[in-house]
Amino acid sequence: MHKLFKSAPLPFQGQKRNFVNEFSKALEQFPANATYVDLFGGSGLLSRVTKDIHPEARVIFNDYDNFSQRLAAIPQTNILLVKLRKLTATSGRQIKIPVDIKRCILKAVKAHENKFGYVDYVTLSSSLLFSGKYATNFEELSKQTMYNTVRKSDIAEATGYLDGLEVVREDYKQVHQEFKDANVVYLLDPPYLSTDTASYGSDKYWKLKDYLDVLELLEGSKYFYFTSNKSSIIELMEWFETTTLVDNPFKWSTTTTRENTVNYQHKYDDIMIFKQ
Ligand SMILES: C[S@@+](CC[C@H](N)C(=O)[O-])C[C@H]1O[C@@H](n2cnc3c(N)ncnc32)[C@H](O)[C@@H]1O
């Protein structure tokens, strides 16, 4: 028996570590012999917990971000972290890393990438970038200001983390098509509405339409669905239930947009709609 995982073995934005206990409890009310399909698998934490609670169940982990590759690279990532610890030994914790040391770090990262053909940039980001910032390749990493938050200990090997899981890697709609029978329970944890998805395999922003597409899968299915109070999706659904708006109120109207610049990274559009 492998150790029980209460969190993902590697940093992963949006992993459901805070729900592990509640999720495990709720799962016990679900059938032991069902097929559980984790459509937005992310770090695979929900898949792992599901397999541990229901060892007889089939559990499909949609590894859209190729988290498996990050897991397999843990020993190599540890080698790189040892180098980074040495390079940052003289710079204070949490403090901006001076440019000359940053240059040495980038050199070490490049050399590592050339040698192993792979660098886990998400894990590196959590050791070198401001909290919540992620780079997914060398160019992005070199552009960022670095802070010394290099982890002090090695990452533990994730032995057994994927045991018994069936790993697939496709768009969630495709996976849903493949697993549709009555004994399926869907685990649905889509990216948060319009949040920064820079650390995910797809950098596409999740818009309201994408959200509503996911909700279509819920009808008539057994599921776990995760969202936050930042997306007003529950409010929206309740509104639809009590309102009989059949036509689009903006039909036949004219739309004009104006771009607003907040800063060099953030822009949004103001919209004016009119109808005579
Ligand atoms: C909130 S995270 C899921 C976190 C996961 N439950 C965990 O505990 O680690 C959402 C995931 O959906 C993935 N994703 C984005 N677009 C997708 C798509 N079209 N099909 C499948 N997964 C997608 C993202 O890359 C991200 O890994």
The ligand as a Tripos MOL2 file, in Angstrom:
@<TRIPOS>MOLECULE
LIG
   27    29     1     0     0
SMALL
NO_CHARGES

@<TRIPOS>ATOM
      1 C1         -8.8120   23.6220  -11.5780 C.3       1 LIG1
      2 S1         -7.7130   22.5930  -12.5020 S.3       1 LIG1
      3 C2         -8.0800   20.9730  -11.9150 C.3       1 LIG1
      4 C3         -7.3870   20.6720  -10.6320 C.3       1 LIG1
      5 C4         -7.5090   19.2320  -10.1580 C.3       1 LIG1
      6 N1         -8.8450   18.8740   -9.7610 N.3       1 LIG1
      7 C5         -6.5390   18.9950   -9.0030 C.2       1 LIG1
      8 O1         -6.9930   18.7150   -7.8710 O.co2     1 LIG1
      9 O2         -5.3420   19.1120   -9.2350 O.co2     1 LIG1
     10 C6         -8.4010   22.5930  -14.1190 C.3       1 LIG1
     11 C7         -7.6350   21.7540  -15.1380 C.3       1 LIG1
     12 O3         -8.3520   21.6810  -16.3700 O.3       1 LIG1
     13 C8         -7.3880   21.6410  -17.4280 C.3       1 LIG1
     14 N2         -8.0380   21.9610  -18.7160 N.ar      1 LIG1
     15 C9         -8.1270   23.1590  -19.3550 C.ar      1 LIG1
     16 N3         -8.7780   23.0300  -20.5250 N.ar      1 LIG1
     17 C10        -9.1160   21.7180  -20.6320 C.ar      1 LIG1
     18 C11        -9.7920   20.9520  -21.6160 C.ar      1 LIG1
     19 N4        -10.2730   21.5190  -22.7270 N.pl3     1 LIG1
     20 N5         -9.9690   19.6170  -21.4030 N.ar      1 LIG1
     21 C12        -9.4740   19.0290  -20.2840 C.ar      1 LIG1
     22 N6         -8.8260   19.7030  -19.2970 N.ar      1 LIG1
     23 C13        -8.6470   21.0340  -19.4760 C.ar      1 LIG1
     24 C14        -6.3880   22.6690  -16.9620 C.3       1 LIG1
     25 O4         -5.1930   22.5520  -17.6980 O.3       1 LIG1
     26 C15        -6.2650   22.3030  -15.4840 C.3       1 LIG1
     27 O5         -5.3430   21.2780  -15.3180 O.3       1 LIG1
@<TRIPOS>BOND
     1     1     2 1
     2     2     3 1
     3     2    10 1
     4     3     4 1
     5     4     5 1
     6     5     6 1
     7     5     7 1
     8     7     8 2
     9     7     9 1
    10    10    11 1
    11    11    12 1
    12    11    26 1
    13    12    13 1
    14    13    14 1
    15    13    24 1
    16    14    15 ar
    17    14    23 ar
    18    15    16 ar
    19    16    17 ar
    20    17    18 ar
    21    17    23 ar
    22    18    19 1
    23    18    20 ar
    24    20    21 ar
    25    21    22 ar
    26    22    23 ar
    27    24    25 1
    28    24    26 1
    29    26    27 1
@<TRIPOS>SUBSTRUCTURE
     1 LIG1         1 GROUP 0 **** ****
